Amino acid sequence: MTMRTASLVIGLLATLCAGPAFAGEGEEDPWEGFNRAMFTFNDGVDRWVLEPVAKGYDVVVPDPLERCIANFFQNLRVPINSVNGFLQGKPLNGASDLGRFTVNTTLGLAGFLDPATYFGLERHDEDFGQTLGVWGVPHGPYLVIPLLGPSTVRDTGGIVVDSALTPTWYFLDTAVTIGSRVFDTINARSLVLEDVENARNAAFDFYTFVRNGYLQRRAALLRDEKDVTREVDDALYFPDEPVR
């Protein structure tokens, strides 16, 4: 995730960004047998555990509050975006993200609100997987990680580094941090219940749909295409408003 909410959810969201299929897709997925098995497992966890819990949560929690909660967790990831912006040689983006974090943490009531957007401090979706790409590291084969979802060899390394940069690990008890991740995942999933269901119903092969959507989204993020980094993520996390 950016430091991911949970890649299982992000992987499902990535399907909604899918455009035309890649040429030479098979070259991206030499481990397809393993990946399909892991995808089936992850999809089962979502269908039988995460989705039912998210539906119950959605009944109890009003949509505006869900969006405020998503804002809060998104704000916690902004320092990681900023560090990666600087590492990628984008000092203006890195500084903008620092300003965004400061404004939303103070005026935005710990990040539950998003006044930084109104001040022109744009959100940048950066993570260490993208940083490695900017440094010239190839993405390597597509990889589905158990419980964490779609990735690549390069992005998997990025997840490890971004997780180490997550400040909550150093200031909160491990159980609290893990619990907050679970809560964040349920909240994020509740915001896209209908979208994910529509993606499942529309896809002839949901595995291929997810893979293509993930790979295309990552390529677009590496090119800093704003319609992906801002507008698409906003539509996913806040369907009227995300990351990551």
C-alpha positions in Angstrom: 0.0 0.0 0.0 1.6 3.6 -0.7 1.6 1.7 2.6 -1.4 -0.4 1.8 -4.6 -0.5 3.7 -4.4 -4.2 2.9 -3.4 -5.3 -0.5 -6.3 -7.7 -0.6 -8.7 -4.7 -0.8 -6.4 -2.6 -3.0 -6.2 -5.5 -5.4 -10.0 -5.6 -5.7 -10.0 -1.9 -6.2 -7.4 -2.1 -8.9 -9.7 -4.1 -11.0 -11.9 -1.1 -11.4 -9.1 0.8 -13.0 -8.5 -1.8 -15.7 -8.4 -0.6 -19.3 -7.5 -2.6 -22.4 -5.4 -5.7 -21.7 -1.7 -5.7 -22.1 0.0 -7.1 -25.1 2.2 -10.1 -24.1 0.4 -10.5 -20.8 1.8 -14.0 -20.3 5.2 -12.6 -20.0 4.1 -10.6 -17.0 2.8 -13.7 -15.2 5.2 -16.7 -15.4 4.0 -18.0 -12.0 0.3 -18.1 -13.1 -0.4 -21.5 -11.5 0.7 -20.4 -8.1 -0.8 -17.0 -8.5 -4.3 -18.4 -9.4 -4.2 -20.7 -6.4 -3.4 -17.8 -4.1 -5.9 -15.6 -5.8 -8.7 -18.2 -5.2 -7.7 -18.3 -1.6 -7.7 -14.5 -1.2 -11.0 -14.2 -3.1 -12.5 -16.8 -0.8 -11.4 -14.8 2.3 -12.9 -11.7 0.9 -16.2 -13.4 -0.1 -16.7 -15.3 3.1 -15.1 -13.1 5.8 -14.2 -9.5 4.7 -17.3 -8.8 2.6 -19.9 -10.0 5.1 -18.2 -8.1 7.9 -18.0 -5.0 5.7 -21.7 -5.2 4.8 -22.6 -5.4 8.5 -20.3 -2.5 9.3 -21.8 -0.5 6.4 -25.3 -0.9 7.9 -24.2 0.4 11.3 -21.8 3.2 10.2 -23.1 6.2 8.1 -21.3 6.8 4.8 -20.0 10.3 5.8 -18.4 8.8 8.9 -16.8 6.0 6.8 -15.3 8.6 4.6 -13.9 10.6 7.6 -12.4 7.4 8.9 -10.8 6.7 5.5 -9.5 10.2 5.5 -7.9 9.6 8.9 -6.0 6.4 7.8 -5.1 8.0 4.5 -3.5 10.9 6.4 -1.4 8.5 8.4 0.1 7.3 5.1 1.0 10.8 3.8 4.5 10.9 5.5 5.4 7.7 3.5 4.2 9.4 0.3 6.4 12.4 1.2 9.5 10.3 1.9 9.1 8.5 -1.4 8.5 11.7 -3.2 11.8 13.0 -2.1 13.5 9.7 -2.9 12.1 9.9 -6.4 13.6 13.3 -7.0 10.3 15.1 -6.6 11.0 17.7 -3.8 7.9 19.8 -4.6 5.7 16.8 -4.3 7.4 15.7 -1.1 7.1 19.2 0.4 3.5 19.4 -0.7 2.7 16.1 1.1 4.4 17.4 4.3 2.2 20.5 4.1 -0.8 18.3 3.5 -0.1 16.2 6.5 0.4 19.2 8.7 -2.8 21.0 7.6 -5.0 17.9 7.8 -3.5 16.8 11.2 -4.2 20.2 12.7 -7.1 22.0 10.9 -8.5 18.7 9.7 -8.9 17.3 13.2 -6.2 14.6 13.1 -7.0 13.9 9.5 -10.7 13.1 9.7 -11.3 16.1 7.4 -9.4 17.2 4.3 -9.0 21.0 4.3 -5.6 20.6 2.6 -7.3 19.9 -0.7 -9.1 23.2 -0.5 -5.7 24.9 0.0 -4.3 23.3 -3.2 -2.1 20.7 -1.4 -2.6 17.8 -3.8 -2.3 14.2 -2.6 0.5 12.2 -4.3 0.3 8.5 -4.3 3.9 7.4 -3.9 5.4 4.2 -2.4 8.8 2.5 -2.4 7.7 0.1 -5.1 7.4 3.2 -7.4 10.7 4.6 -6.0 12.5 1.4 -7.1 10.9 1.8 -10.5 12.1 5.4 -10.8 15.6 4.1 -9.8 15.4 1.7 -12.7 14.6 -1.6 -11.0 12.4 -3.8 -13.2 9.1 -4.8 -11.8 9.7 -8.5 -12.2 7.0 -11.2 -12.4 3.5 -10.6 -11.2 2.9 -12.2 -7.8 -0.2 -12.8 -5.7 0.7 -12.8 -2.0 -1.5 -14.8 0.4 -3.9 -12.4 2.2 -2.1 -9.4 0.8 -3.2 -9.8 -2.8 -1.7 -8.7 -6.2 1.9 -7.4 -6.3 5.1 -7.8 -8.3 8.6 -8.8 -7.1 9.6 -5.2 -7.0 6.4 -4.0 -5.3 6.8 -6.8 -2.7 10.1 -5.3 -1.7 8.4 -1.9 -1.6 5.8 -3.1 0.8 8.5 -4.3 3.2 10.2 -0.9 3.2 7.0 1.1 3.4 5.9 -1.0 6.3 9.1 -0.3 8.1 8.5 3.4 7.6 5.0 3.3 9.1 5.2 5.4 12.3 2.5 3.6 14.2 4.8 0.5 14.6 7.1 2.7 16.7 4.6 4.6 18.8 1.8 2.1 19.4 1.6 -1.5 20.7 1.8 -4.1 18.0 -1.7 -5.4 18.8 -3.1 -1.9 18.5 -1.4 -1.3 15.2 -2.6 -4.6 13.7 -6.1 -3.9 15.0 -6.1 -0.5 13.4 -5.0 -2.1 10.1 -7.9 -4.5 10.3 -10.4 -1.7 11.1 -9.0 0.3 8.2 -9.4 -2.6 5.8 -13.0 -3.2 6.9 -13.8 0.5 6.5 -12.2 0.7 3.0 -14.0 -2.4 1.9 -17.4 -1.1 3.0 -16.9 1.9 0.7 -16.6 -0.2 -2.4 -19.1 -3.0 -1.8 -21.1 -2.3 -4.9 -18.1 -1.5 -7.1 -16.3 -4.7 -6.3 -19.5 -6.8 -6.9 -20.0 -5.1 -10.3 -16.4 -5.8 -11.2 -16.8 -9.5 -10.3 -20.0 -9.8 -12.3 -18.6 -8.0 -15.4 -15.3 -10.0 -15.6 -15.2 -13.1 -17.7 -12.1 -14.2 -15.8 -11.8 -12.2 -12.5 -8.2 -13.3 -12.0 -7.1 -11.8 -15.3 -9.2 -8.7 -14.7 -7.5 -8.1 -11.4 -4.0 -8.8 -12.8 -4.4 -6.5 -15.7 -6.0 -3.8 -13.6 -3.2 -4.0 -11.0 -0.3 -4.0 -13.6 -1.8 -1.1 -15.6 -2.5 0.9 -12.5 1.1 0.5 -11.2 2.5 1.5 -14.6 0.3 4.6 -14.7 1.3 5.5 -11.1 5.0 5.3 -12.2 4.2 7.7 -15.0 2.5 10.0 -12.5 -0.7 10.0 -14.5 -3.0 12.3 -12.4 -6.2 10.6 -13.4 -5.0 7.5 -11.6 -3.3 9.0 -8.6 -6.1 11.4 -7.7 -9.4 11.0 -9.6 -9.6 7.2 -9.8 -8.5 6.6 -6.2 -11.0 9.2 -5.0 -13.8 7.5 -6.9 -12.8 4.2 -5.3 -12.3 5.3 -1.7 -14.9 8.0 -1.7 -17.5 7.3 -4.3 -18.9 10.9 -4.4 -15.1 12.1 -2.8 -7.7 7.1 -1.0 -5.7 6.1 -1.5 -4.0 3.6 -1.5 
